[in-house]
Amino acid sequence: MKLSEIAPAIFGSFGISALSKYESRLGVSPNGREVLFLVDGFGAHAMDDYADVMPNIMAGKSFGDVTTSFPSTTSTSLATLLTGSMPNEHGMLGYTVRVPNSDGRVLNALKWDERVDPEIWQPKETFFEIGARNGINVSHVAAKRYEGTGFTRAVFRGAKYRGANLYPDLVSETALALNQTPSFVYLYVNDLDVAGHVAGYGSEKWLEALRMIDNLVGQLHNKLPKGTRIWITGDHGMLNVGEKIVIGRDNLLATEVSTIAGEPRARHIYLARPEINAEIADLWRSEIGSMAEIYTKDEAINVGLFGKPMPNNFAERIGDLIAIVKSDAILIDPAREKLESAMIGHHGGLTQVETNVPLQLLVV
């Protein structure tokens, strides 16, 4: 199953006629109450490695591995999840990308830039909007700091925002949102992702975050209305860094580079002279070898890296080169070296560890 298929299947379970073809994927909603719990950084490999740490999650029914879109990063994955479409349709092509016709300005999708209109940047209708139009009570439960941000307006528009910072409050807000039927709640936590970046996948800090999330799942199971279905998934997995390569340090990777965007395992590289990107792509291949896959913009579009077809207004956002790391290495932006080199856990690439996430179902 693909990440883009989850929301259509859940909303199809409410009996929305336009989504009837998806209804069989996850069955009919038994009580008109559906919760989609997104655990940031929760990869499918964790289900095998640390099943004993999450008994409440493991008690659910597994629907197997789900594959994210590229890049395997939060901004792209959540847009894919909540619009039910690939990046070529929603336009969220990475953690950071260069804004076309902006003199090199880089948009960080999670922090946003108020000069960029969220509804123009991400024009695809969200499933919150589709659900609301079809009489479903749609809610977004997450930390208060996300309310009203550009990213929230781009990807989660149409939902009633219910901010809560503490786990008990997340449970109570979710329960309140399910009072009326039919109702859909998107619930989000990022503690696992933060722990992975800071301390690494499998570290004690990461394991403690996983234990807390599993306890939260237990609370949801105990306190939500009977018959509620709780779907648990992630937006990407994570691996721990090995080799650290600084772009332009003891290598020729900075040649002709004007802007570095993306993230350490999935780079958008913008060139001073885009017309020589094939030559620079060959230079990168000779410098990096088999450690990474290098695409020119046209190659990335032609192979459907972000999905096909790619509209011109979204193609303008893509780097002149795309570099996707295949090993456990990272490609560090020298301007962000301190931050990026300090992070232990990384994601964004196309390894199964990064792209495969679980889908578990618990029924209250």
C-alpha positions in Angstrom: 0.0 0.0 0.0 1.2 3.6 -0.7 1.0 6.4 1.8 -1.2 8.3 -0.7 -3.8 5.6 -0.5 -4.5 5.7 3.3 -6.7 8.8 3.5 -8.8 7.9 0.4 -9.4 4.5 2.0 -10.4 5.9 5.4 -12.7 8.5 4.0 -14.0 5.9 1.6 -15.0 3.9 4.6 -17.5 6.6 5.5 -19.4 5.8 2.4 -18.4 8.9 0.3 -19.6 7.8 -3.2 -16.7 9.5 -5.0 -14.3 7.3 -3.0 -16.2 4.0 -3.3 -13.4 2.4 -5.2 -11.2 2.7 -2.1 -13.7 1.4 0.4 -12.6 -2.2 0.2 -9.0 -1.3 1.1 -9.7 -0.7 4.8 -13.3 -1.8 5.1 -16.4 0.1 6.2 -16.2 2.4 9.2 -18.1 0.4 11.9 -19.1 3.3 14.0 -18.4 6.4 11.9 -15.4 7.3 14.1 -11.9 7.2 12.6 -8.6 8.3 14.0 -5.4 8.5 12.0 -2.5 8.7 14.4 0.7 9.9 12.6 3.9 9.1 14.6 6.6 11.2 13.1 9.7 9.1 12.4 8.0 5.8 12.9 9.5 3.4 10.4 8.3 -0.2 9.7 11.7 -1.6 10.8 10.9 -0.5 14.3 8.1 -3.0 14.4 10.6 -5.8 14.0 13.4 -4.4 16.1 11.5 -3.2 19.1 8.1 -5.0 19.2 8.6 -5.6 23.0 8.7 -1.9 23.6 5.3 -1.2 22.1 2.8 -3.8 23.3 -0.2 -1.6 22.7 0.7 -0.8 19.1 1.6 -4.5 18.5 -1.8 -5.6 19.8 -3.3 -4.1 16.7 -3.8 -5.7 13.3 -1.0 -5.1 10.8 -1.8 -4.0 7.3 1.8 -4.5 6.3 4.3 -2.0 5.2 3.3 1.3 3.5 5.6 3.1 1.1 6.1 6.8 1.3 6.7 9.1 -1.7 10.1 10.8 -2.4 11.7 12.4 -0.5 11.0 10.4 2.7 10.6 13.5 4.8 7.8 15.0 6.9 6.6 17.9 4.7 6.4 15.7 1.6 4.9 12.7 3.3 2.2 14.6 5.2 1.1 16.4 2.0 1.0 13.0 0.3 -0.9 11.5 3.1 -3.5 14.2 3.6 -4.1 15.0 -0.1 -4.0 11.4 -1.3 -1.7 12.4 -4.1 2.0 12.3 -5.1 4.4 15.2 -5.0 3.9 16.0 -8.7 0.3 16.9 -7.8 0.7 18.7 -4.4 4.1 20.3 -5.1 5.7 19.7 -1.7 9.0 18.5 -3.1 11.3 18.5 -0.1 12.2 19.8 3.4 13.6 22.9 1.7 13.5 23.9 -1.9 14.3 27.1 -3.7 11.4 29.4 -4.4 11.2 30.1 -8.2 11.9 33.7 -9.3 12.9 34.8 -5.8 16.7 35.6 -6.1 17.6 32.3 -4.5 15.3 32.4 -1.5 14.8 28.9 0.1 11.5 27.8 1.6 11.7 25.6 4.7 8.3 23.8 4.4 8.0 23.2 8.1 8.9 26.8 9.2 7.4 28.4 6.1 7.7 32.0 4.7 4.8 34.3 4.8 5.7 35.7 1.4 4.6 32.3 0.0 0.9 31.7 -0.2 0.2 28.1 1.2 -2.8 27.5 -1.0 -0.9 28.4 -4.2 2.2 26.5 -3.2 0.1 23.4 -2.3 -3.1 23.7 -4.4 -4.4 20.2 -4.0 -7.7 19.8 -2.1 -7.0 18.1 1.3 -9.1 15.2 2.6 -10.2 17.5 5.5 -11.9 19.7 2.9 -13.3 16.7 1.1 -14.6 15.3 4.4 -16.1 18.5 5.6 -17.9 18.9 2.2 -19.4 15.5 2.7 -20.7 16.2 6.2 -17.9 14.6 8.2 -16.6 16.4 11.3 -12.8 16.7 10.6 -10.3 17.6 13.3 -6.5 18.1 13.6 -5.1 17.3 17.1 -1.5 18.3 17.6 0.7 20.7 19.6 -0.5 24.3 19.8 2.5 25.7 18.1 1.4 24.3 14.7 -1.9 26.1 14.6 -2.2 28.6 11.8 1.3 28.0 10.4 1.9 28.2 6.7 2.6 24.4 6.6 -0.7 23.7 8.5 -2.6 26.0 6.0 -1.0 24.2 3.1 -1.5 20.6 4.1 -4.2 20.5 6.8 -6.6 23.2 5.7 -10.3 22.3 6.2 -9.8 20.8 9.7 -10.8 22.2 13.1 -7.6 22.6 14.9 -7.5 21.3 18.5 -4.2 22.3 20.1 -2.8 20.3 23.0 0.8 20.0 24.3 0.5 17.2 26.8 -0.4 13.6 26.1 -3.4 13.5 28.4 -4.7 16.6 26.6 -4.2 15.0 23.2 -6.3 12.1 24.4 -9.1 14.4 25.7 -9.1 16.6 22.6 -9.3 13.5 20.4 -12.2 12.1 22.5 -14.1 15.4 22.2 -13.6 15.5 18.5 -15.3 12.1 18.2 -18.4 13.1 20.1 -20.4 13.6 16.9 -20.5 11.2 14.1 -19.4 10.8 11.4 -16.0 12.1 12.6 -12.4 11.9 11.5 -9.4 12.9 13.7 -5.8 13.3 12.5 -3.6 13.1 15.6 0.1 13.9 15.4 3.2 13.7 17.7 6.8 14.3 16.8 8.7 13.1 19.9 10.1 9.9 18.2 11.5 11.9 15.3 13.1 14.5 17.6 14.7 11.7 19.7 16.0 10.0 16.6 17.6 13.1 15.2 19.2 14.0 18.5 20.2 10.7 19.9 19.8 8.2 17.1 17.4 5.4 16.2 17.4 2.7 18.9 19.0 5.0 21.5 17.7 5.1 25.0 16.2 8.5 24.4 14.4 7.1 21.3 13.2 4.0 23.1 11.8 6.2 25.9 9.9 8.2 23.3 8.5 5.0 21.8 7.4 3.8 25.2 5.6 7.1 25.8 3.8 6.9 22.5 2.8 3.3 23.1 1.4 4.3 26.4 -0.5 7.1 24.6 -2.0 4.5 22.3 -3.1 2.5 25.4 -4.8 5.6 26.7 -6.6 6.2 23.4 -7.8 2.7 23.3 -9.2 3.0 26.9 -10.8 6.4 26.6 -12.1 6.8 23.0 -15.7 5.9 22.2 -16.4 2.2 21.6 -16.2 1.2 17.9 -13.6 3.9 17.1 -10.9 2.7 14.7 -7.4 3.9 15.4 -5.0 3.8 12.4 -1.3 4.2 13.4 1.3 5.0 10.8 4.4 7.1 10.2 5.8 9.5 7.6 9.3 8.0 7.3 11.8 5.8 9.0 15.2 6.8 10.1 18.8 5.5 10.0 21.9 6.5 12.0 24.6 8.4 10.2 27.9 6.9 9.1 30.2 8.9 6.8 29.8 12.7 6.9 30.7 14.5 3.7 30.7 18.3 3.6 29.9 19.6 0.2 33.0 21.4 -1.2 35.4 20.3 1.5 38.1 18.0 0.2 35.9 17.4 -2.9 34.7 19.2 -6.0 31.0 19.0 -5.1 30.6 22.7 -4.7 31.6 23.4 -8.3 29.0 25.8 -9.9 26.7 25.4 -6.9 24.7 28.5 -6.1 22.1 27.0 -3.6 22.0 23.9 -1.5 18.5 22.7 -0.4 16.7 19.5 0.5 18.3 17.7 3.4 21.5 15.6 4.0 20.2 12.4 2.4 18.1 14.0 -0.4 19.6 17.1 -1.9 18.2 19.7 -4.3 21.3 21.3 -5.8 20.8 24.6 -7.7 23.5 25.7 -10.1 24.9 29.1 -11.1 24.6 27.8 -14.7 21.7 25.3 -14.9 22.5 24.7 -18.6 25.6 22.6 -17.7 23.8 20.4 -15.1 24.6 17.2 -17.1 28.4 18.0 -16.9 28.1 18.8 -13.1 26.0 15.6 -12.6 28.9 13.6 -14.1 31.3 15.4 -11.8 29.2 14.5 -8.8 29.1 10.9 -9.9 32.9 10.7 -10.2 33.3 12.3 -6.8 30.7 10.2 -4.9 30.8 6.9 -6.8 28.1 4.4 -5.8 27.3 6.1 -2.5 24.5 8.2 -4.0 22.2 8.3 -7.1 22.6 11.6 -9.0 19.9 12.9 -11.4 19.7 16.0 -13.5 16.4 17.8 -13.2 15.2 16.3 -16.5 16.2 12.8 -15.5 14.4 13.1 -12.2 11.3 14.3 -14.0 11.5 11.6 -16.7 11.9 8.7 -14.3 9.0 10.0 -12.2 11.0 10.5 -9.0 8.3 12.8 -7.7 5.5 11.2 -9.7 4.2 11.9 -13.3 3.4 14.1 -15.0 5.3 17.0 -13.5 3.7 20.4 -14.2 6.0 23.2 -15.2 5.2 25.4 -12.1 6.3 22.5 -9.8 9.3 21.6 -12.1 10.7 25.0 -11.4 11.1 24.1 -7.8 13.3 21.0 -8.4 17.0 21.3 -8.1 19.2 21.3 -11.2 20.7 18.2 -9.6 19.1 15.7 -7.2 21.4 13.7 -5.0 20.0 10.7 -3.1 22.3 9.0 -0.7 22.1 5.1 -0.8 24.7 4.3 1.9 24.5 5.5 5.6 26.4 8.7 4.6 25.1 12.3 4.6 25.8 15.3 2.4 26.3 18.3 4.6 25.6 21.9 3.6 28.7 23.8 4.8 26.5 26.7 5.9 24.6 24.3 8.2 27.5 22.1 9.2 27.2 22.4 12.9 23.5 21.5 13.0 23.5 18.8 10.3 26.6 17.0 11.5 25.3 17.0 15.1 22.2 15.0 14.1 22.6 11.2 14.5 19.3 10.1 12.9 18.6 11.0 9.3 16.0 10.3 6.5 14.9 11.6 3.2 16.4 8.9 0.9 15.0 5.8 -0.8 16.3 3.0 1.3 13.5 0.8 2.7 14.5 1.8 6.2 13.6 5.4 5.3 10.6 4.8 3.0 8.7 2.0 4.6 6.3 2.8 7.5 3.7 0.5 9.3 0.0 0.6 9.2 -1.6 -0.8 12.4 -5.3 -0.9 13.3 -6.8 -0.9 16.8 -10.5 -1.0 17.3 -11.8 0.4 20.6 
